[in-house]
Amino acid sequence: MKYISTRGQSPALNFSEILLGGLAPDGGLYLPETYPQFTDADLTSMRGMNYRDLAFAILSRLIDDIPASDLKAIIDKTYTAEVYSFTRAGQNAEDITPILKLEDNLYLLSLSNGPTLAFKDMAMQLLGNLFEYVLAKTGETTNILGATSGDTGSAAEYAMRGKKGVRVFMLSPHKKMSRFQTAQMFSLQDDNIFNIAVNGVFDDCQDMVKAVSNDAAFKAKYKIGAVNSINWGRIVAQVVYYFKGYFAVTKNNTQKVDFAVPSGNFGNVCAGHIARMMGLPIDKLIVATNENDVLDEFFKTGVYKPRGSANTYHTSSPSMDISKASNFERFVFDLVGKDSAKVRELWASVDKGGAFDLAMLMPKLADYGFVSGSSNHANRMQTIRETKAKYGVVIDTHTADGLKVALELRQANTPMVVLETALPAKFEDALVEALGVVPPRPYSLKGIENLPQKFTVMEASTDEIKAYIEKNI
């Protein structure tokens, strides 16, 4: 299996060769040359598998340069009930991503039972173990540079802390994450973890990461790696739980399922797109945005127009406060028929602060199953209250955005699976506003906001982050 860049000017490489780097040298994102296909017989054989066996069945089709026995051992080490232990009452941690039925044909897929209470753990724990394996084989080290709007940072740091040969430099928007998210990251005192609070918004942090990654000489000299969802290893790991969710709510492969996905950087729903391209019977992929509704605007009009940091709203679902969705490029590559020259043209406009218009391709969007909707603060407060009153279930603000849009676009007789992206404890202030009570949190995370914090405040400057990395390596 070889991987190519969406921008078409980098050589095709195998999985281990692209794992550490994130962006391709030409600034594009990696995708497989062709998507492996799962037949009806394959799906039938996978139905009923536990999470570890299912993950191996899928990942072994996409990772063929790691011996099967080693890949199986890495997967088995990653997906254990001990790691994904923060389940709701009545759920089995051994399921890893248990389904929660709200009513007939309406479900939550619980993805937030890992150590940082967010769906990012599903991929990041695997990525940490893959990094450690590949680095041990080569005897090399890597310096991870990442950006987070809230959950990626803590998931990456918890997965990489103490890993041999790995340092993590994580950028986050200063004072724009929840108190819990901030404490999860900044309270880590590990010598290989460096937290940088940037005076700006997530898009500024993401732009800094891309600028450093596009400096080929600097990237090579300091062995810069990536854990954001620009990293293909993140996306491929997330594909697995779409299969798991599908099998959990269907009885046979003739049934189709809709998935509603709270969306910011487009990584989570991009994994659903890839699952669909590989043969999973998904009907609709529902992109749910918050007030930062650039993606919703695209799927309704064909116009993609990032609004820039000055016009990015700070909301009560802060992990979705993103204007430029990095993984969107992967989908557009498929949408334009894998025309890398066209992708280069489109993103040249975006990189200059512009927009692009693919309205002429709107009929093709239906072929990929994408629909969209948006939510705002009042919507999510109401959805949280109604979900608690009707089902006795407390959800976080991002999952509320997903559920709100899911209910609007729900199809009769088609199972709707809403991806739960975080547990309510991560967004305590918003949950208190919605329900008047503090959401419960795991005992091990009580009082985390009171722990000493270690971080550096920085301006949104590529030169400044480069100097910081040089100083701390």
C-alpha positions as a printed NumPy array, in Angstrom:
array([[  0.   ,   0.   ,   0.   ],
       [  1.478,   3.322,  -1.122],
       [  0.362,   6.783,  -0.068],
       [  0.228,   9.859,  -2.298],
       [ -0.119,  13.571,  -1.627],
       [ -3.293,  15.465,  -2.436],
       [ -1.085,  18.013,  -4.211],
       [  0.626,  15.45 ,  -6.414],
       [  4.228,  16.645,  -6.149],
       [  5.64 ,  14.245,  -3.547],
       [  6.744,  10.643,  -4.076],
       [  4.495,   7.744,  -3.132],
       [  5.58 ,   6.287,   0.228],
       [  4.616,   3.447,   2.529],
       [  2.825,   3.863,   5.861],
       [  5.872,   3.937,   8.137],
       [  7.509,   6.545,   5.91 ],
       [  4.57 ,   8.962,   6.25 ],
       [  3.674,   8.191,   9.874],
       [  5.929,  10.694,  11.619],
       [  5.833,  13.569,   9.177],
       [  2.206,  14.688,   8.894],
       [  2.198,  16.994,   5.874],
       [  3.713,  15.819,   2.615],
       [  6.767,  17.777,   1.403],
       [  4.583,  19.563,  -1.176],
       [  2.219,  20.786,   1.558],
       [ -0.487,  18.26 ,   0.774],
       [ -2.059,  15.49 ,   2.834],
       [ -1.479,  11.789,   2.35 ],
       [ -4.137,   9.372,   1.145],
       [ -3.843,   5.782,  -0.108],
       [ -3.385,   5.441,  -3.863],
       [ -6.584,   3.383,  -3.841],
       [ -9.037,   2.641,  -1.062],
       [ -9.137,  -1.043,  -0.102],
       [-12.593,  -2.518,  -0.644],
       [-14.604,  -4.581,   1.837],
       [-17.102,  -6.919,   0.165],
       [-20.37 ,  -8.141,   1.573],
       [-18.604, -11.351,   2.588],
       [-15.893,  -9.316,   4.343],
       [-18.483,  -7.321,   6.259],
       [-20.269, -10.49 ,   7.303],
       [-17.031, -11.968,   8.63 ],
       [-16.281,  -8.743,  10.54 ],
       [-19.729,  -8.498,  12.107],
       [-19.476,  -9.603,  15.733],
       [-15.711,  -9.103,  15.994],
       [-14.438,  -7.408,  19.149],
       [-12.836,  -3.992,  18.72 ],
       [ -9.25 ,  -5.269,  18.593],
       [ -9.933,  -7.889,  15.934],
       [-12.009,  -5.432,  13.922],
       [ -9.233,  -2.839,  14.087],
       [ -6.716,  -5.397,  12.842],
       [ -9.003,  -6.493,   9.997],
       [ -9.25 ,  -2.883,   8.796],
       [ -5.791,  -1.522,   9.564],
       [ -3.966,  -4.503,   8.091],
       [ -5.469,  -3.545,   4.715],
       [ -3.9  ,  -0.094,   5.022],
       [ -0.641,  -0.88 ,   6.805],
       [  1.356,  -3.571,   5.034],
       [  4.922,  -2.534,   5.931],
       [  4.596,  -3.506,   9.604],
       [  4.622,  -7.288,  10.137],
       [  1.111,  -8.549,  10.858],
       [  2.119, -10.023,  14.218],
       [  3.659,  -6.709,  15.313],
       [  0.651,  -4.702,  14.133],
       [ -1.689,  -7.06 ,  15.976],
       [  0.382,  -6.685,  19.155],
       [  0.291,  -2.873,  18.898],
       [ -3.497,  -2.894,  18.413],
       [ -4.027,  -5.351,  21.282],
       [ -1.881,  -3.178,  23.561],
       [ -3.853,  -0.065,  22.615],
       [ -7.502,  -1.067,  22.818],
       [ -8.056,  -2.447,  26.304],
       [-10.798,  -1.951,  28.86 ],
       [ -8.187,  -0.541,  31.234],
       [ -7.329,   2.303,  28.834],
       [-10.95 ,   3.045,  27.864],
       [-12.438,   2.712,  31.315],
       [-14.589,   5.829,  31.704],
       [-17.82 ,   4.25 ,  30.485],
       [-21.34 ,   5.247,  31.463],
       [-23.26 ,   3.13 ,  33.936],
       [-24.395,  -0.102,  32.332],
       [-21.861,   0.004,  29.508],
       [-19.119,  -2.587,  29.048],
       [-15.635,  -1.054,  28.827],
       [-14.504,  -4.093,  26.848],
       [-16.649,  -2.81 ,  23.954],
       [-14.201,   0.159,  23.714],
       [-16.846,   2.232,  21.822],
       [-20.173,   1.101,  23.302],
       [-23.479,   2.153,  21.766],
       [-26.021,   4.04 ,  23.869],
       [-29.595,   3.727,  22.573],
       [-31.705,   6.852,  23.096],
       [-34.788,   5.542,  21.267],
       [-35.587,   3.427,  18.227],
       [-33.118,   4.242,  15.459],
       [-31.358,   6.958,  17.495],
       [-28.036,   6.186,  19.153],
       [-24.918,   7.766,  20.653],
       [-21.596,   6.128,  19.792],
       [-19.514,   6.518,  22.948],
       [-16.016,   7.516,  21.846],
       [-14.933,   9.4  ,  24.943],
       [-14.037,   6.714,  27.453],
       [-10.266,   7.127,  27.155],
       [ -7.841,   8.879,  29.506],
       [ -8.673,  12.454,  28.408],
       [-12.454,  11.922,  28.031],
       [-12.468,  12.832,  24.324],
       [-12.754,  10.91 ,  21.063],
       [ -9.201,  11.962,  20.164],
       [ -7.962,   9.207,  22.491],
       [ -9.315,   6.597,  20.085],
       [ -6.628,   7.434,  17.533],
       [ -3.976,   9.087,  19.674],
       [ -3.343,   6.082,  21.911],
       [ -2.696,   3.972,  18.809],
       [ -0.549,   6.697,  17.268],
       [  1.629,   6.87 ,  20.391],
       [  2.277,   3.138,  20.259],
       [  2.96 ,   3.243,  16.503],
       [  5.409,   6.128,  16.961],
       [  7.245,   4.244,  19.683],
       [  7.432,   1.1  ,  17.527],
       [  8.721,   2.867,  14.396],
       [ 11.256,   4.968,  16.329],
       [ 12.574,   1.898,  18.131],
       [ 13.058,   0.146,  14.774],
       [ 15.023,   3.042,  13.301],
       [ 16.773,   4.289,  16.44 ],
       [ 15.604,   7.809,  15.649],
       [ 13.865,  10.542,  17.648],
       [ 11.033,  12.885,  16.71 ],
       [  9.849,  16.3  ,  17.84 ],
       [  6.088,  16.553,  17.495],
       [  4.638,  19.964,  16.707],
       [  0.879,  20.167,  17.036],
       [ -2.023,  22.57 ,  17.365],
       [ -5.148,  22.053,  19.414],
       [ -8.474,  23.737,  19.954],
       [ -8.907,  21.698,  23.114],
       [ -8.926,  17.913,  22.866],
       [ -6.134,  16.944,  20.463],
       [ -3.51 ,  18.486,  22.739],
       [ -4.349,  16.571,  25.88 ],
       [ -4.938,  13.333,  23.96 ],
       [ -1.538,  13.666,  22.255],
       [  0.283,  14.546,  25.445],
       [ -1.252,  11.722,  27.451],
       [ -0.402,   9.305,  24.639],
       [  3.187,  10.544,  24.208],
       [  4.234,  11.407,  27.764],
       [  7.256,   9.369,  28.73 ],
       [  7.607,   7.84 ,  25.247],
       [ 11.248,   7.236,  24.408],
       [ 12.603,   9.468,  21.653],
       [  9.563,  11.768,  21.534],
       [  9.144,  15.426,  22.488],
       [  5.79 ,  17.204,  22.121],
       [  5.416,  20.934,  21.392],
       [  1.694,  21.73 ,  21.535],
       [  0.206,  25.084,  20.51 ],
       [ -3.196,  26.146,  21.832],
       [ -5.162,  29.416,  21.713],
       [ -4.49 ,  31.299,  24.954],
       [ -7.516,  31.421,  27.289],
       [ -9.883,  29.98 ,  24.661],
       [-10.201,  26.364,  25.876],
       [-12.35 ,  25.202,  28.776],
       [-10.744,  25.287,  32.23 ],
       [-10.713,  21.49 ,  32.319],
       [ -9.087,  21.183,  28.887],
       [ -6.453,  23.734,  29.833],
       [ -5.675,  21.979,  33.104],
       [ -5.411,  18.575,  31.438],
       [ -2.591,  19.883,  29.275],
       [ -0.832,  22.485,  31.363],
       [ -0.708,  20.41 ,  34.554],
       [  1.556,  17.823,  32.909],
       [  5.068,  18.198,  34.255],
       [  6.801,  15.614,  32.027],
       [ 10.152,  16.735,  30.639],
       [  9.166,  15.801,  27.066],
       [  5.961,  17.903,  27.067],
       [  6.023,  21.597,  26.084],
       [  2.786,  23.622,  26.128],
       [  2.677,  26.93 ,  24.257],
       [ -0.334,  29.244,  24.675],
       [ -0.633,  31.407,  21.552],
       [ -2.204,  34.853,  21.59 ],
       [ -4.743,  34.125,  18.874],
       [ -7.241,  31.465,  17.804],
       [ -6.829,  27.848,  16.734],
       [ -6.382,  28.784,  13.074],
       [ -3.314,  30.853,  14.047],
       [ -1.858,  27.822,  15.836],
       [ -2.616,  25.568,  12.879],
       [ -1.059,  28.042,  10.441],
       [  2.137,  28.086,  12.533],
       [  2.325,  24.281,  12.469],
       [  1.858,  24.219,   8.701],
       [  4.438,  26.956,   8.16 ],
       [  7.051,  25.046,  10.161],
       [  6.159,  21.796,   8.385],
       [  6.541,  23.504,   5.001],
       [ 10.094,  24.606,   5.881],
       [ 11.747,  21.435,   4.598],
       [ 15.221,  22.278,   5.925],
       [ 13.991,  23.095,   9.441],
       [ 11.694,  20.076,   9.485],
       [ 14.53 ,  17.741,   8.508],
       [ 17.112,  19.263,  10.849],
       [ 14.883,  19.099,  13.916],
       [ 12.948,  15.962,  12.907],
       [  9.55 ,  17.64 ,  13.168],
       [  6.599,  15.234,  13.312],
       [  2.853,  15.747,  13.549],
       [ -0.059,  14.334,  15.521],
       [ -2.835,  16.596,  14.31 ],
       [ -5.425,  14.98 ,  12.094],
       [ -3.283,  15.995,   9.119],
       [ -1.436,  12.805,  10.155],
       [ -2.867,   9.864,   8.213],
       [ -2.327,   7.566,  11.213],
       [ -4.943,   9.566,  13.12 ],
       [ -7.531,   9.253,  10.366],
       [ -7.054,   5.56 ,   9.683],
       [ -7.498,   4.733,  13.371],
       [-10.796,   6.629,  13.415],
       [-12.16 ,   4.656,  10.463],
       [-12.467,   1.617,  12.744],
       [-15.208,   2.957,  14.998],
       [-17.496,   3.698,  12.066],
       [-17.457,  -0.021,  11.286],
       [-17.974,  -0.841,  14.965],
       [-20.913,   1.569,  15.223],
       [-22.472,   0.277,  12.02 ],
       [-22.384,  -3.345,  13.156],
       [-23.771,  -2.403,  16.574],
       [-27.016,  -0.944,  15.176],
       [-27.684,  -3.222,  12.184],
       [-28.534,  -6.893,  11.722],
       [-27.341,  -7.36 ,   8.14 ],
       [-25.321,  -5.605,   5.458],
       [-28.333,  -4.519,   3.408],
       [-29.125,  -1.86 ,   6.022],
       [-27.724,   1.631,   5.717],
       [-26.872,   3.955,   8.597],
       [-26.549,   7.746,   8.997],
       [-23.76 ,   9.205,  11.118],
       [-23.938,  12.718,  12.601],
       [-20.517,  14.15 ,  13.385],
       [-19.705,  17.349,  15.327],
       [-17.134,  18.912,  13.018],
       [-14.323,  21.428,  13.297],
       [-11.163,  20.311,  11.499],
       [-13.053,  17.703,   9.408],
       [-10.873,  14.812,  10.616],
       [-13.6  ,  12.841,  12.373],
       [-16.106,  13.006,   9.532],
       [-13.308,  12.48 ,   6.983],
       [-12.732,   9.077,   8.605],
       [-16.408,   8.344,   7.971],
       [-15.99 ,   9.345,   4.335],
       [-13.082,   6.931,   4.009],
       [-15.061,   4.137,   5.684],
       [-17.831,   4.756,   3.152],
       [-15.34 ,   4.715,   0.272],
       [-14.07 ,   1.362,   1.556],
       [-17.525,  -0.173,   1.314],
       [-19.227,   0.47 ,   4.648],
       [-22.99 ,   0.941,   3.934],
       [-23.282,   4.541,   5.124],
       [-26.124,   6.567,   3.678],
       [-25.686,  10.079,   5.068],
       [-22.645,  11.698,   6.677],
       [-24.016,  14.676,   8.575],
       [-21.555,  17.502,   9.177],
       [-22.662,  19.429,  12.285],
       [-20.949,  22.768,  12.924],
       [-21.28 ,  25.399,  15.611],
       [-21.378,  29.149,  14.962],
       [-18.165,  28.718,  12.95 ],
       [-20.176,  27.306,  10.073],
       [-17.776,  27.484,   7.123],
       [-18.256,  23.776,   6.391],
       [-22.036,  24.025,   6.621],
       [-21.899,  26.898,   4.151],
       [-19.855,  24.785,   1.736],
       [-22.144,  21.766,   1.811],
       [-25.138,  24.022,   1.201],
       [-23.629,  26.319,  -1.472],
       [-20.392,  24.816,  -2.783],
       [-18.451,  27.873,  -1.59 ],
       [-15.573,  27.325,   0.845],
       [-14.627,  30.634,   2.452],
       [-12.558,  30.502,   5.67 ],
       [-13.17 ,  33.638,   7.667],
       [ -9.796,  34.18 ,   9.295],
       [ -8.846,  34.458,  12.937],
       [-10.486,  37.857,  13.448],
       [-13.863,  36.415,  12.467],
       [-13.682,  33.06 ,  14.257],
       [-16.182,  32.928,  17.116],
       [-15.244,  31.752,  20.609],
       [-18.147,  29.472,  21.576],
       [-19.334,  27.032,  24.24 ],
       [-18.247,  24.16 ,  21.97 ],
       [-14.661,  25.453,  21.71 ],
       [-13.068,  22.38 ,  20.118],
       [-15.038,  23.274,  16.966],
       [-13.963,  26.919,  16.894],
       [-12.128,  26.449,  13.613],
       [-12.415,  28.327,  10.34 ],
       [ -9.899,  26.455,   8.153],
       [-10.568,  22.716,   8.268],
       [ -7.307,  20.939,   7.411],
       [ -8.77 ,  17.552,   6.509],
       [-11.277,  19.084,   4.142],
       [ -8.527,  18.918,   1.51 ],
       [ -8.653,  15.111,   1.612],
       [-12.349,  15.089,   0.72 ],
       [-12.   ,  17.774,  -1.954],
       [ -9.24 ,  15.673,  -3.568],
       [-11.8  ,  12.889,  -4.028],
       [-14.543,  15.335,  -5.027],
       [-12.474,  16.787,  -7.908],
       [-11.577,  13.341,  -9.192],
       [ -8.122,  13.146,  -7.581],
       [ -6.984,  16.106,  -9.69 ],
       [ -3.96 ,  17.29 ,  -7.691],
       [ -3.39 ,  20.288,  -9.948],
       [ -6.921,  21.447,  -9.176],
       [ -6.311,  20.954,  -5.438],
       [ -3.131,  23.04 ,  -5.644],
       [ -5.086,  25.776,  -7.402],
       [ -7.885,  25.748,  -4.822],
       [ -5.608,  25.851,  -1.803],
       [ -3.376,  28.52 ,  -3.311],
       [ -6.44 ,  30.727,  -3.054],
       [ -7.194,  29.637,   0.518],
       [ -3.591,  30.142,   1.618],
       [ -3.808,  33.733,   0.37 ],
       [ -6.894,  34.342,   2.493],
       [ -9.323,  33.749,  -0.335],
       [-12.084,  31.265,  -1.104],
       [-13.108,  28.815,  -3.797],
       [-16.4  ,  27.92 ,  -5.431],
       [-17.251,  24.323,  -6.394],
       [-20.973,  24.932,  -6.883],
       [-20.727,  23.174, -10.25 ],
       [-19.92 ,  19.959,  -8.337],
       [-22.898,  20.154,  -5.981],
       [-24.662,  17.205,  -7.699],
       [-21.611,  15.044,  -6.942],
       [-21.891,  15.821,  -3.223],
       [-24.978,  13.627,  -3.085],
       [-22.869,  10.722,  -4.345],
       [-20.727,  11.015,  -1.209],
       [-23.67 ,  11.26 ,   1.174],
       [-22.714,  14.568,   2.775],
       [-25.341,  16.886,   4.272],
       [-24.881,  19.52 ,   6.944],
       [-26.384,  21.824,   9.532],
       [-25.297,  24.226,  12.258],
       [-25.984,  24.934,  15.902],
       [-25.515,  27.868,  18.25 ],
       [-25.258,  28.427,  21.993],
       [-29.008,  28.555,  22.581],
       [-29.484,  25.396,  20.494],
       [-26.902,  23.409,  22.42 ],
       [-28.187,  24.521,  25.821],
       [-31.692,  23.453,  24.805],
       [-30.468,  20.139,  23.375],
       [-28.562,  19.334,  26.567],
       [-31.652,  20.06 ,  28.67 ],
       [-34.004,  18.087,  26.426],
       [-31.658,  15.093,  26.215],
       [-31.426,  14.956,  29.997],
       [-35.199,  15.339,  30.424],
       [-36.234,  12.862,  27.722],
       [-33.543,  10.184,  27.977],
       [-31.875,  10.759,  31.35 ],
       [-28.566,  11.21 ,  29.506],
       [-26.15 ,  14.123,  29.988],
       [-24.108,  15.111,  26.92 ],
       [-21.417,  17.695,  26.322],
       [-21.759,  20.808,  24.178],
       [-20.132,  19.375,  21.034],
       [-22.214,  16.211,  21.097],
       [-25.24 ,  18.48 ,  21.569],
       [-24.381,  20.255,  18.309],
       [-24.25 ,  16.865,  16.594],
       [-27.519,  15.673,  18.094],
       [-29.342,  18.91 ,  17.284],
       [-28.434,  18.675,  13.602],
       [-29.057,  14.908,  13.555],
       [-32.631,  15.38 ,  14.747],
       [-33.248,  17.952,  12.025],
       [-31.929,  15.687,   9.239],
       [-33.097,  12.333,  10.571],
       [-34.596,   9.908,   8.036],
       [-37.492,   7.623,   8.873],
       [-36.484,   3.981,   9.322],
       [-32.742,   4.693,   8.997],
       [-30.61 ,   4.26 ,  12.127],
       [-28.997,   7.544,  13.164],
       [-25.717,   7.304,  15.069],
       [-24.463,  10.52 ,  16.701],
       [-20.773,  10.493,  17.524],
       [-20.249,  11.474,  21.155],
       [-17.046,  13.469,  21.04 ],
       [-16.383,  14.263,  24.712],
       [-17.739,  13.656,  28.183],
       [-19.649,  16.499,  29.893],
       [-17.035,  16.971,  32.639],
       [-14.699,  18.618,  30.137],
       [-17.09 ,  21.571,  29.746],
       [-18.295,  22.114,  33.271],
       [-19.228,  25.799,  33.034],
       [-21.509,  25.244,  30.033],
       [-23.129,  22.196,  31.645],
       [-23.811,  24.178,  34.822],
       [-25.466,  26.851,  32.698],
       [-27.597,  24.267,  30.902],
       [-28.595,  22.027,  33.819],
       [-27.751,  23.932,  36.988],
       [-25.561,  21.093,  38.294],
       [-21.898,  20.202,  38.014],
       [-21.422,  17.141,  35.762],
       [-19.671,  14.207,  37.444],
       [-16.077,  13.5  ,  36.62 ],
       [-13.781,  10.519,  37.26 ],
       [-12.224,  10.545,  40.713],
       [ -8.731,  10.618,  39.248],
       [ -9.49 ,  13.931,  37.517],
       [-11.106,  15.752,  40.429],
       [ -9.393,  19.026,  41.284],
       [ -7.245,  18.963,  38.17 ],
       [ -7.72 ,  22.724,  37.724],
       [ -5.921,  23.297,  41.047],
       [ -2.715,  21.537,  40.026],
       [  0.404,  23.593,  39.159],
       [  0.54 ,  24.497,  35.478],
       [  3.551,  24.697,  33.16 ],
       [  3.221,  26.625,  29.896],
       [  4.717,  29.426,  27.809],
       [  2.744,  32.315,  26.29 ],
       [  3.752,  33.247,  22.753],
       [  2.644,  35.507,  19.916],
       [  1.351,  33.946,  16.682],
       [  4.788,  33.956,  15.078],
       [  6.401,  31.17 ,  13.064],
       [  9.856,  32.565,  13.816],
       [  9.108,  32.585,  17.529],
       [  8.007,  28.935,  17.629],
       [ 11.037,  27.9  ,  15.587],
       [ 13.332,  29.66 ,  18.057],
       [ 11.517,  28.005,  20.959],
       [ 11.933,  24.549,  19.43 ],
       [ 15.641,  25.159,  18.762],
       [ 16.157,  26.282,  22.349],
       [ 14.422,  23.266,  23.889],
       [ 15.888,  20.454,  21.779]])
